[in-house]
């Protein structure tokens, strides 16, 4: 009985320490963008959150698909109010209009 307990514990600890999986955390990609048109590649891997960085400036964000259809339009007038999660598709374009900067946070 004692031998089987020792054998089971030995196998358990051997499996625990011998078969480690090294997990690498993938952090979100974030940057501030000014007025312009940005084309997104590999979009099916990311979800987008946007928020206005510069206070007291009105800036608009539009997402247009590859056929030219507008998917989302958001007008920012106050800083630090983030959008809900926006799922991007391949070859979508992000259009930013205005004097302010918008922080785009891409996460999985």
Secondary structure, DSSP 8 states (H G I E B T S, - for coil): -HHHHHHHHHHHHHHHHHS---------EEEEE-SEEEE-SSGGG-EEEEEE-STT--EEEEEE-TTS-EEEEEEE-STT-----EE--TT-EEEEEESS-EEEEEE-
